[in-house]
Amino acid sequence: LVANAVLFTSVNLSGVFVRILTERTQRKVFLHARNCVEERLRLEDENEKQVRSELQTS
């Protein structure tokens, strides 16, 4: 009975640990993807401004 309780507790703690690591990794991946999208949008905006500026000067 005690062995079952120890096994149950250790398996649950392992599951919690794996879940925390998985969520942390998913969060990092999400933040990286969000930053990439923000950078792409910023670059597109900057490019449009540059094109408009070139059209006005020519």
DRENVEXTI-202002 format. One record per residue: residue number from 0; residue in one letter; chain; z, y, x of N, C-alpha, C in turn. Coordinates in steps of 0.2 Angstrom, whole numbers, plus 5000, padded with zeros to 4 digits. Layout:
<pts>
n NUM, res A, chain A, n.pz Z, n.py Y, n.px X, ca.pz Z, ca.py Y, ca.px X, c.pz Z, c.py Y, c.px X
...
</pts>
This chain:
<pts>
n 0, res L, chain A, n.pz 5000, n.py 4994, n.px 5004, ca.pz 5000, ca.py 5000, ca.px 5000, c.pz 5000, c.py 5006, c.px 5004
n 1, res V, chain A, n.pz 5004, n.py 5006, n.px 5009, ca.pz 5004, ca.py 5012, ca.px 5014, c.pz 4998, c.py 5013, c.px 5018
n 2, res A, chain A, n.pz 4995, n.py 5007, n.px 5020, ca.pz 4989, ca.py 5007, ca.px 5023, c.pz 4983, c.py 5010, c.px 5019
n 3, res N, chain A, n.pz 4983, n.py 5008, n.px 5013, ca.pz 4978, ca.py 5011, ca.px 5008, c.pz 4979, c.py 5019, c.px 5007
n 4, res A, chain A, n.pz 4985, n.py 5021, n.px 5007, ca.pz 4987, ca.py 5028, ca.px 5006, c.pz 4984, c.py 5032, c.px 5013
n 5, res V, chain A, n.pz 4986, n.py 5029, n.px 5018, ca.pz 4983, ca.py 5032, ca.px 5025, c.pz 4976, c.py 5032, c.px 5025
n 6, res L, chain A, n.pz 4973, n.py 5027, n.px 5023, ca.pz 4965, ca.py 5026, ca.px 5023, c.pz 4962, c.py 5031, c.px 5018
n 7, res F, chain A, n.pz 4965, n.py 5032, n.px 5012, ca.pz 4963, ca.py 5037, ca.px 5007, c.pz 4964, c.py 5044, c.px 5010
n 8, res T, chain A, n.pz 4969, n.py 5045, n.px 5013, ca.pz 4970, ca.py 5052, ca.px 5015, c.pz 4966, c.py 5054, c.px 5021
n 9, res S, chain A, n.pz 4965, n.py 5049, n.px 5025, ca.pz 4960, ca.py 5051, ca.px 5031, c.pz 4953, c.py 5051, c.px 5029
n 10, res V, chain A, n.pz 4951, n.py 5047, n.px 5024, ca.pz 4944, ca.py 5048, ca.px 5022, c.pz 4943, c.py 5055, c.px 5018
n 11, res N, chain A, n.pz 4948, n.py 5057, n.px 5014, ca.pz 4947, ca.py 5063, ca.px 5011, c.pz 4947, c.py 5069, c.px 5016
n 12, res L, chain A, n.pz 4952, n.py 5069, n.px 5021, ca.pz 4952, ca.py 5074, ca.px 5026, c.pz 4945, c.py 5074, c.px 5030
n 13, res S, chain A, n.pz 4942, n.py 5068, n.px 5031, ca.pz 4936, ca.py 5068, ca.px 5034, c.pz 4930, c.py 5071, c.px 5030
n 14, res G, chain A, n.pz 4931, n.py 5070, n.px 5024, ca.pz 4926, ca.py 5073, ca.px 5019, c.pz 4927, c.py 5080, c.px 5018
n 15, res V, chain A, n.pz 4933, n.py 5083, n.px 5018, ca.pz 4934, ca.py 5090, ca.px 5018, c.pz 4931, c.py 5093, c.px 5025
n 16, res F, chain A, n.pz 4932, n.py 5090, n.px 5030, ca.pz 4930, ca.py 5093, ca.px 5037, c.pz 4922, c.py 5093, c.px 5037
n 17, res V, chain A, n.pz 4919, n.py 5088, n.px 5035, ca.pz 4912, ca.py 5088, ca.px 5034, c.pz 4909, c.py 5093, c.px 5030
n 18, res R, chain A, n.pz 4912, n.py 5094, n.px 5024, ca.pz 4910, ca.py 5099, ca.px 5019, c.pz 4911, c.py 5106, c.px 5022
n 19, res I, chain A, n.pz 4916, n.py 5107, n.px 5026, ca.pz 4917, ca.py 5114, ca.px 5029, c.pz 4912, c.py 5115, c.px 5034
n 20, res L, chain A, n.pz 4910, n.py 5110, n.px 5038, ca.pz 4905, ca.py 5111, ca.px 5043, c.pz 4898, c.py 5112, c.px 5040
n 21, res T, chain A, n.pz 4897, n.py 5108, n.px 5035, ca.pz 4890, ca.py 5109, ca.px 5031, c.pz 4889, c.py 5115, c.px 5028
n 22, res E, chain A, n.pz 4895, n.py 5118, n.px 5025, ca.pz 4894, ca.py 5124, ca.px 5021, c.pz 4893, c.py 5130, c.px 5027
n 23, res R, chain A, n.pz 4897, n.py 5129, n.px 5032, ca.pz 4896, ca.py 5134, ca.px 5038, c.pz 4889, c.py 5134, c.px 5040
n 24, res T, chain A, n.pz 4886, n.py 5128, n.px 5041, ca.pz 4879, ca.py 5128, ca.px 5044, c.pz 4874, c.py 5131, c.px 5039
n 25, res Q, chain A, n.pz 4875, n.py 5129, n.px 5032, ca.pz 4871, ca.py 5132, ca.px 5027, c.pz 4871, c.py 5139, c.px 5027
n 26, res R, chain A, n.pz 4877, n.py 5142, n.px 5028, ca.pz 4878, ca.py 5149, ca.px 5027, c.pz 4874, c.py 5153, c.px 5033
n 27, res K, chain A, n.pz 4875, n.py 5150, n.px 5039, ca.pz 4871, ca.py 5152, ca.px 5045, c.pz 4864, c.py 5152, c.px 5044
n 28, res V, chain A, n.pz 4861, n.py 5147, n.px 5041, ca.pz 4854, ca.py 5146, ca.px 5040, c.pz 4852, c.py 5151, c.px 5035
n 29, res F, chain A, n.pz 4856, n.py 5152, n.px 5030, ca.pz 4854, ca.py 5157, ca.px 5024, c.pz 4854, c.py 5164, c.px 5027
n 30, res L, chain A, n.pz 4859, n.py 5166, n.px 5031, ca.pz 4859, ca.py 5173, ca.px 5034, c.pz 4854, c.py 5174, c.px 5039
n 31, res H, chain A, n.pz 4852, n.py 5169, n.px 5043, ca.pz 4846, ca.py 5169, ca.px 5047, c.pz 4840, c.py 5170, c.px 5043
n 32, res A, chain A, n.pz 4839, n.py 5167, n.px 5038, ca.pz 4833, ca.py 5167, ca.px 5033, c.pz 4833, c.py 5174, c.px 5030
n 33, res R, chain A, n.pz 4838, n.py 5176, n.px 5028, ca.pz 4839, ca.py 5183, ca.px 5025, c.pz 4837, c.py 5189, c.px 5030
n 34, res N, chain A, n.pz 4840, n.py 5188, n.px 5036, ca.pz 4838, ca.py 5193, ca.px 5041, c.pz 4831, c.py 5193, c.px 5043
n 35, res C, chain A, n.pz 4828, n.py 5187, n.px 5043, ca.pz 4820, ca.py 5187, ca.px 5044, c.pz 4816, c.py 5190, c.px 5039
n 36, res V, chain A, n.pz 4818, n.py 5189, n.px 5032, ca.pz 4815, ca.py 5192, ca.px 5027, c.pz 4816, c.py 5200, c.px 5027
n 37, res E, chain A, n.pz 4822, n.py 5202, n.px 5028, ca.pz 4823, ca.py 5209, ca.px 5029, c.pz 4819, c.py 5212, c.px 5035
n 38, res E, chain A, n.pz 4818, n.py 5209, n.px 5040, ca.pz 4815, ca.py 5212, ca.px 5046, c.pz 4807, c.py 5212, c.px 5044
n 39, res R, chain A, n.pz 4805, n.py 5207, n.px 5041, ca.pz 4798, ca.py 5206, ca.px 5039, c.pz 4796, c.py 5212, c.px 5034
n 40, res L, chain A, n.pz 4800, n.py 5213, n.px 5029, ca.pz 4799, ca.py 5219, ca.px 5025, c.pz 4800, c.py 5226, c.px 5028
n 41, res R, chain A, n.pz 4804, n.py 5226, n.px 5033, ca.pz 4805, ca.py 5232, ca.px 5037, c.pz 4798, c.py 5234, c.px 5041
n 42, res L, chain A, n.pz 4796, n.py 5228, n.px 5044, ca.pz 4790, ca.py 5229, ca.px 5048, c.pz 4784, c.py 5231, c.px 5044
n 43, res E, chain A, n.pz 4783, n.py 5228, n.px 5038, ca.pz 4778, ca.py 5229, ca.px 5033, c.pz 4778, c.py 5236, c.px 5031
n 44, res D, chain A, n.pz 4784, n.py 5239, n.px 5030, ca.pz 4785, ca.py 5246, ca.px 5028, c.pz 4783, c.py 5251, c.px 5033
n 45, res E, chain A, n.pz 4785, n.py 5249, n.px 5039, ca.pz 4784, ca.py 5253, ca.px 5045, c.pz 4776, c.py 5253, c.px 5046
n 46, res N, chain A, n.pz 4773, n.py 5247, n.px 5046, ca.pz 4766, ca.py 5247, ca.px 5047, c.pz 4762, c.py 5251, c.px 5041
n 47, res E, chain A, n.pz 4764, n.py 5251, n.px 5035, ca.pz 4761, ca.py 5255, ca.px 5030, c.pz 4762, c.py 5262, c.px 5032
n 48, res K, chain A, n.pz 4767, n.py 5264, n.px 5034, ca.pz 4768, ca.py 5271, ca.px 5036, c.pz 4764, c.py 5273, c.px 5042
n 49, res Q, chain A, n.pz 4763, n.py 5269, n.px 5046, ca.pz 4759, ca.py 5270, ca.px 5052, c.pz 4751, c.py 5271, c.px 5050
n 50, res V, chain A, n.pz 4749, n.py 5266, n.px 5045, ca.pz 4742, ca.py 5267, ca.px 5043, c.pz 4741, c.py 5273, c.px 5039
n 51, res R, chain A, n.pz 4746, n.py 5275, n.px 5035, ca.pz 4745, ca.py 5281, ca.px 5031, c.pz 4745, c.py 5287, c.px 5036
n 52, res S, chain A, n.pz 4749, n.py 5287, n.px 5041, ca.pz 4749, ca.py 5293, ca.px 5046, c.pz 4742, c.py 5293, c.px 5049
n 53, res E, chain A, n.pz 4740, n.py 5287, n.px 5051, ca.pz 4733, ca.py 5287, ca.px 5055, c.pz 4728, c.py 5290, c.px 5050
n 54, res L, chain A, n.pz 4728, n.py 5288, n.px 5044, ca.pz 4723, ca.py 5290, ca.px 5039, c.pz 4723, c.py 5298, c.px 5038
n 55, res Q, chain A, n.pz 4729, n.py 5300, n.px 5038, ca.pz 4730, ca.py 5308, ca.px 5037, c.pz 4728, c.py 5311, c.px 5043
n 56, res T, chain A, n.pz 4728, n.py 5309, n.px 5049, ca.pz 4726, ca.py 5312, ca.px 5055, c.pz 4719, c.py 5312, c.px 5057
n 57, res S, chain A, n.pz 4716, n.py 5307, n.px 5054, ca.pz 4708, ca.py 5306, ca.px 5055, c.pz 4704, c.py 5309, c.px 5050
</pts>
